[in-house]
Amino acid sequence: MHITESDLRPFFPDDEEPCPEDIYEWQHSGDSPQEAATADAYLADLAHERLQEGYDEVRQIEILARFAKLRTGAGTSPKFGAADEAALARGWTVALARKLMARSVTIVDRLPQLLLLLETGRISPAQAYAIADAVARLNDLQVGELLNRVLPRVEQQTLRLLRQSLRRALIAIDPEAAEERHRKRVAKRGVRVIDTGEATAQIRIGGPADTVTRAMTAIDGQARQIKAMPDEGRTLPQIRSDIALDLLCGKGTGSTAPSSVSVTLPFTMLLGMPSTDAPELADYGPIPPSMALRISEDGIWRRMVTDPLTGLLLDVGREGHPSPRLTELVKLRDRICRVPGCNRSARRCQVEHVHDAPSASTAECSLCCLCDHHTKLCNTPGWNIRLNRSRDAVLTTPTGRSYVDTVEPITVPSQRSREES
């Protein structure tokens, strides 16, 4: 059988051309008996790993459900800080820990049949959690109806198809409740930046599906017009990205809304001298020197003084009153909330005193950045946070566990400091 490019078309996204290597692999998929046996053994191992994954996930669900019930106060929800304890123990974000705890309680209490399906590898953890999310606000009678609709086909469905089946079932079971859930979800719409590595990022914009679809259709329409131009060398995805970012930054729209970024780089780099220090983009992290220099061309400069031995920030250029200057210093030093596992930008944090700081001390060594949630957490009985001499933040939980967040130096420490350490 000879497979052509047109045969491969349904298996590739609209904007991606199947490369010759892909076609070659499809044309030469016939295995020798030995290769077939080896491939079959690998596939058997993969199937076994799914069984093991299901078993491990069931164990985690049961542990989380028990822990949530142990930490449940007078009400029906776990006490404040319970999700933080689980997050620190597993290296999760608090949001993920909170979500997994709620899902685990739902599965153990209301969907025990999913535990058997998981343990036997018949469904994936993602499928189990999708069902748990769907039943969270249903009564027991409605839960039974939903399961009758989706469970017969769940083993043959991908996660995407299962979610569509769940949405159809929820609308059919209680249309008014589905409308209310939609209104609440729309009320939570927002925008966030996602780090995609190699000094790139994505903007995720949430909103009503019809509005988002219209926006994407408009961007795609403009992109296809540009792509049709004779000398256009960009791909459709690249053009779509450029159009969307230009619109948001006000390019070509006459917008005067401010759009700025902050970058930190060594003065020696500006002079064209070699440097081992990676420039940093505020709210993102390390970036290539070429990007930092491009940003700096139209920049407003601020002096920053670092300790040559440790690379830690000591001072910033004097502007305004000491208190705002000290606040800025701490935010530049910390970059993010200092509770381990939290990635909230320092720009969106408060500068708070650590627990072992003298009451009258407002020095840099007694302050750190905490987001709203962790400010409240660190003022909850049983929790505390302190800074050591290296400005590492040490968080202690109600059970006595300690977790350390190591501050990254602004510049690379000197050779002497490395030798002493």
N, C-alpha and C positions, 0 to 999 in steps of 0.2 A: 504493500500500500504506500503510495507516495502522497505526502502531506504538503500542500501548498500554503502560501501566505494567506490566501483567502479562507482556507480551512481553519487557520489559527485565529482569525479575526475575533470570533466570539469570546475567546479566552483572554483578550487583552483589553485594558481600558481604551476608551475612544481616542485618547490623545497619544497613546504609546504605540509606536510601530514595533511589531515583532522583529527582533534582531536575528541575523543569520544563525547565531548560536542556538537560539530557541528552536528554530525550524530544524536545525541539525539534530538536536536532542530528540525531537518528536519523530524524525525520520529513522533514527537509529536506536529505537527503543527495544528492539529484540534482544533478549538475553540468552547467553549460553546456559545449559543446565546448571553449571556450577554457579554462575552469576545469579540465576533465578533463585537457587537455593539460599545463597547468601543474602540476597535482597529480602526473601521471605523471612529469614531469621531476624533480620533487622526490623522488619515490620511487626513480627511477633514480639520483639523487645519493646517496640513502641506501644503496642497494645497492653503489654504488661505494665509499662510505665503509667499508662492511663489508669489502670487498676490501682497502682500504688498511689498515684496522685489523688484518686478518689478516696482511698482509705485515709491518707494523711489529712485531706480536707475535712472528712467526717470527724476525725479526732480533734482538729482545730475548732470546728463548729461546736462540738460538745464542750470543749474547754472554755471557749469564749462565752457560751451560754451559761455555764456554771459560774464563771467569774462575774458576769453581768448580774446574775441573781444574788451573788454574795455581796456585791456592791450596791444593790438596790436598797434605797432608803424607805421612808414611809410611803412614798408614791409607787408608781409602776415603772419608773425609769431609773437607770443606774445613777449613783451620786456623781456630782460634779468632780471631774478628775479621773474617773474610772477609765475612760477612753484614753486619756493621756498615759496612764500606767501601762495599758496594753500596747499603745503605740511605741513607747520607749522600750518595752521588752522585746518587740519584734522589729523595730526600725521602720515602723509605718508612720504616715502622717496621722494627725489626730482625726482629721476628717475620715480617712480610710478606716481607722480603728473604730470610730463611732458607727460607721456604716456597717462594718463587718459584725460588730456586736449586736446591732439591731437585727441584722439578717439571721445571725445564728440563733437568737432567741426565737424569732419567727419560725425558723425551720424546725427546731427542737420541739416547740410547743404546738405548732399548727400544721406543720408539713413533715411529719416523721417519715412518710413514705419516700421523700426525696433522699433521706440518708441511705436507704437500701439501694436506690438507683445510683447514687454517687459511689457507694462502696463497691458496687459491682461493675463500675466503669461504664454504665449505660447512659449516663449524662455527665456533662462536664461541670466543674464548680461554677463557671460563668452562667450556665443554664439554670442551675439550682438557685443562684442569687437573683437571676432575672425573675423567676417565679416568686421568690420570697418578696422582692420589691413590689410585685403586682398585687399580692394579697395583703399587703400591710394595712390597708384601710378597708378591707372587706369583712363582713360578718361571717360566721361559720357556715351558714347556708350558702352564701355567695362563693366562699372558698371552694366548697364542694362542687358547685356548678362550674367554676373556672377550671378546676382540675379535670373534671369530666370532659371539658372541651379540648384541653391542651395535652394532657398526659398521653393519650393514645398515640400521638404522632411525635412526641418530643424526642425520641431516640433517633428519628430520621431527619430531624431539622437542624440546620445551622443556628447559631445564636441569633443572627439577624432575622431569620424566618420565625424563630420562636418568639422574639419580641413583637413581631407583627401579629402573630396569633394571639399573644397576650393582650395587645391593644384592641384587637377585634373583639375578644371575649369580654374585656372590661366595658367596652361601649355597649355591647349587647346586654350584659348583665344589669348595668345601671347607667343609662345615658346621662342622667343629670349629674351623677357623681363624676363621670368622666369629664363633663364640661367644667365642673368646679376644680378638678385636678389640673385641667389645662389652664384655667385662669390663675391658679396659684403658681404653676410653673412659669407662666409668662411674667408674673410679678417678680420672679427671681432672675429675670434675664440680666445679662451682664457681659463684660468683655474681659478677657484675660490673655496673658502672653505665655506661650509654651516654648521652653528651650528645646530646640531640635538638634543642638550640637554644631560644632565647627563654625561658631560665630553666626549661626542662623537661628531664627525663631518663627513661630506662627502666632497669629492673632485669632483667637476663637471668640466669635460673636454669637451670643445666644439671643433668640427671639422667636416669635411665632413662625411656624414652618412655612406658611405662605409668604410672609414678608422676606424671610431669608432666601426662599426659592426665587422670588422676584428679583432680589438683589443679585443673586448668582446668575440669573438669566441675563440681566442687564450687563453685568461684567463680561459674561461669555459672548454676548452679542457684539460688544465693542471689540473684544479680543479677536473675534473671527474676522471682523472688518479690517483690523490692522494686519492680521496674519495674511490676508489676501493681497496686501501690497507687494509689489515686485521685489523690493530689496529687503524685506523683513526676514531676519535670520533667527529670531527667537521662536521658541516653541509656544504652543497655546497656553500651557500652564504658566510659563514664564511671563507671557503678556498679561494674563489674568492677574498674576501677583503684582506686576508693575502698575497696572491700572488701579487696583484696589488700594495699594499703598500710596500712590500719588493722590488719590481722592481723599484719603484719610489725613494726609499731611498738608492738604490745601493746595497742592500744586495744580495750577491751571484752573482753579475755581474762584480765585479772587478772595479766598478766606484769609483773614488776618489772625486767626486763632493761633496762640503760641504752640510751637512744636519743637522741643529741644531735648537734648540728651547730655549727660555728663560722663566724661571719660577721665581716667587717671592714668598718667604715663610718666616715665622718668624724663627729667629735663634733658639728660644726655641723649635720649632718643630723638628729641626735637632738633638737637644739634647734629644729628646724623652719626652719632657715635654708637658703637656696639653696646648692647644692654642685655642682661639676662633676665630682666624684670618684664613680665607680661603685662601689657596695658589692661585696664579693666573698664568695662562699660557699666555704669550704675544700673542696678536692677537686673543685670544679666550675668556678668562675670568676665573672665579673661577673653580677649579678642586678639586677632592678629595685629602686628604693628602697623600694617598698611591701612587698616580700617581706623585705628586710633589717629594716625597722622591725617587722614582724610577728614575726620571729625574736627581735628584741632585747627584746621585752616581758618575757620570762621569762629573760633572759640573765644570765650572770656576766661582769662587765666586766674588761678588762685594758688598761692604758694602753700606747699604742704611739707612739714618737717618729719622725717622718720628716724628712728634709732638705727644707726648703722650696724649694731650688733644683732638686733632682733628683727629689724625690718618693720616694727610696729609703729603706728602713727603717733607722734608726740604733740604736734601743733599744726594749726592751719593759719593762713593769713588773717591778720586782724581786721575784722570788719564788724561794726556794730558793738553791742555790749558783750561782756564776758560770758554771760549765761547762754545766749544763742550760739556763741562761738564754741563753747564747751559741748553743747548739744550736737553741733555739726561735727565736731571732732569724733565724738563717740559713734555717731551714725556712720561716718566715713570708715572708722576702724572696724565696726561690727558688720556692716553691710546688710545683715539680715537679723531677724530675731534670734537671740542667743540660746533659746531652749533647743536642745538637740533634736534634729528632725524637722524643725520648722523652717520654712523657706520664705516667710513673709519679709518683704523688702524693708530695710531700715527706714526708708522714707515713710512707711506706713506704720511705724512703731513709735512708742513712747520711750524716752530715756528715763530709766528708773534706777533707784538706789538698790544695791545688792544687800542681802540680809546681814552680812557681817561688817558693813560699812559703818564708821562712826556717824552718829546722828547729825553732826554738823558738817560732815565731809561732803563736798561737792566736786571732788577731784575726779579726773578721768578714771583712776583706778577703782573708784567706788560706784561707777555707773555702767549700765549696759542697756542695750535695746531689747524691748519686749513688746510683742504685739498685744492687742486688746485681750485676747483669750488668755495668753500666758501671763500677762500682768495680773489678771484675776486669779489665775492658778497659783502663782507664786506668793500671793497674799492669802491663800487658803491654808488653814491649819494642817500641818504635816508636810507641807511643801516649802522648799527654800532654794535660793540660787545665790551663789557667791562667785567671785573672781579670784583666781590665784595670781601669783606674781607674773606669770606669762600671759595674763588676761584670758586664760581659758575659763569658760563658764562651767561650774559644777552644779548640776541640779540634783537635789535629793528628794525622793518620793516618800509618801507616808509609810511604806514598808521598809525604808532604810536603804533602798537601792540608790546608787549614784550613777549619773550619766554625764559625760564630759563633752563639751563643744569646744573644739580647738580653733582659736581665731587665726585666720590666714594673715601673714604679714603683708604690708603694702609693698615692700621691696624685699629682695632676696637677702637674708642675713649674711653678714660678712663671714669670711673664712675663719676668723678667730672665734666667732660665736659658734660655728659649726663644730670646730675642734673641741671647744669647751663642753659642748653638749654630748 
